Amino acid sequence: MKVDDGAAQDLVGDARHQEHDAVSEGGHPREMILAGSLEERKLALAKLCRGQVQVTEEDIHKGFEAYHGAKVECQMIMWPAQEKNRVFNETYAKIRDNAEEFDRVARSQAASNLASVGGRIAPFGRHTTGNDELENEAFKLRPGDISRLQR
């Protein structure tokens, strides 16, 4: 992102105004500027970015769908990369058609944070994971289905 001189001057002017107010109230100028409220920081960032960010109709649609659209609940098993061949050749075939075996493997997987909850992950919507392939696969599943292996 490129910041033009006008935006930079606006921000400097805002900071100087805050500094003047802080000094007149007996505070340290730098502390007052850094301790500004979240809303003040958001406003400063908005001024800095104004005209630099383009939001499309598609972006708005995806954002709405991400926050207000359908969600899916899943279980996930993650394997270390070095186990790739064993998973493809042995493990996947065993868990693909057996929900109890899937649960057992999910509870004993290498990722301890997933193992502790049986591989259950928080419900998620479309456009929220950064992985369209994973989202598409998850939304195709019906209760009890097991997806193909994801990379």
C-alpha positions in Angstrom: 0.0 0.0 0.0 1.3 3.5 -0.8 0.4 6.3 1.5 0.1 9.7 -0.1 1.4 12.9 1.5 -2.1 14.1 2.3 -3.1 11.1 4.3 0.2 11.1 6.1 -0.2 14.8 6.9 -3.8 14.2 8.2 -2.4 11.5 10.5 0.5 13.6 11.7 -2.0 16.5 12.3 -4.2 14.2 14.4 -1.3 12.9 16.4 -0.1 16.5 17.1 -3.6 17.5 18.2 -3.6 14.5 20.5 -0.1 15.3 21.8 -1.2 18.9 22.5 -4.3 17.7 24.4 -2.2 15.3 26.4 0.4 17.8 27.3 -2.2 20.3 28.4 -3.8 17.7 30.6 -0.4 16.9 32.2 0.1 13.5 30.5 3.0 12.2 28.4 2.3 12.8 24.7 3.6 9.5 23.5 1.7 7.5 26.1 -1.5 9.2 25.2 -1.2 8.6 21.5 -0.2 4.9 22.0 -3.0 4.5 24.6 -5.7 5.8 22.2 -8.9 3.8 22.2 -9.4 1.0 19.6 -11.9 3.3 17.9 -9.3 6.0 17.6 -6.8 3.6 16.1 -9.4 2.2 13.7 -10.2 5.8 12.6 -6.5 6.5 12.0 -6.1 3.4 10.0 -9.2 4.2 8.0 -7.8 7.6 7.1 -4.5 6.0 6.1 -6.2 3.4 3.9 -9.0 5.5 2.4 -8.8 5.4 -1.4 -6.2 2.6 -1.3 -8.5 -0.4 -0.7 -11.1 -1.5 -3.2 -14.0 -3.6 -2.0 -15.9 -5.4 -4.7 -19.5 -6.6 -4.7 -18.1 -10.2 -4.5 -16.1 -9.3 -1.4 -19.2 -8.1 0.3 -21.2 -11.2 -0.7 -18.4 -13.5 0.6 -18.1 -11.6 3.8 -21.9 -11.8 4.4 -21.9 -15.5 3.6 -18.9 -16.2 5.9 -20.5 -14.6 8.9 -24.2 -15.2 8.3 -24.3 -18.2 6.0 -24.5 -21.9 6.7 -21.9 -23.5 9.0 -20.6 -27.0 9.0 -19.4 -29.1 12.0 -16.6 -31.6 11.3 -14.1 -33.9 12.8 -10.5 -33.7 11.6 -7.5 -35.9 11.7 -4.1 -34.4 10.9 -1.1 -36.6 10.2 2.5 -35.6 10.2 3.8 -35.3 6.6 6.2 -38.2 7.1 3.3 -40.6 7.6 1.7 -39.7 4.2 2.4 -43.1 2.6 1.2 -45.1 5.6 -2.0 -43.1 5.8 -2.7 -43.5 2.0 -1.9 -47.2 2.0 -3.3 -48.4 5.4 -5.1 -46.1 7.7 -7.5 -44.3 5.4 -9.0 -47.6 4.2 -9.6 -48.6 7.8 -11.3 -45.4 8.9 -13.2 -44.5 5.7 -16.0 -47.0 6.4 -15.9 -47.3 10.1 -17.1 -44.4 12.3 -15.8 -46.1 15.5 -12.4 -46.5 14.0 -12.4 -42.9 12.8 -13.2 -41.8 16.4 -10.5 -43.9 17.9 -7.8 -42.6 15.4 -9.1 -39.0 15.9 -8.6 -39.3 19.7 -5.1 -40.7 19.3 -3.8 -38.4 16.5 -0.5 -36.6 16.8 -2.1 -33.1 17.1 -2.8 -33.1 20.8 -5.2 -30.2 20.6 -7.3 -32.1 18.1 -6.9 -35.5 19.9 -8.2 -34.0 23.2 -11.5 -33.2 21.5 -11.8 -36.3 19.3 -10.9 -34.2 16.2 -13.9 -32.0 16.5 -13.4 -28.5 15.2 -15.5 -25.3 15.7 -18.2 -24.9 13.1 -17.1 -22.8 10.1 -18.6 -21.2 7.1 -17.6 -20.7 3.6 -14.8 -18.2 2.9 -13.4 -18.5 6.5 -10.6 -21.0 6.4 -8.6 -19.7 3.4 -8.8 -23.2 1.9 -11.6 -23.4 -0.7 -11.0 -27.1 -1.4 -11.4 -28.0 2.2 -14.5 -25.9 2.6 -16.1 -27.4 -0.6 -15.3 -30.9 0.5 -16.7 -30.3 4.0 -20.0 -28.8 2.7 -20.5 -31.8 0.4 -20.5 -34.2 3.4 -23.7 -35.6 4.9 -23.7 -36.8 8.6 -21.6 -39.9 8.9 -19.7 -39.3 5.6 -15.9 -39.3 5.6 -14.2 -37.1 3.0 -11.4 -38.0 0.7 -7.9 -37.1 2.1 -7.1 -33.4 2.0 -3.6 -32.0 1.6 
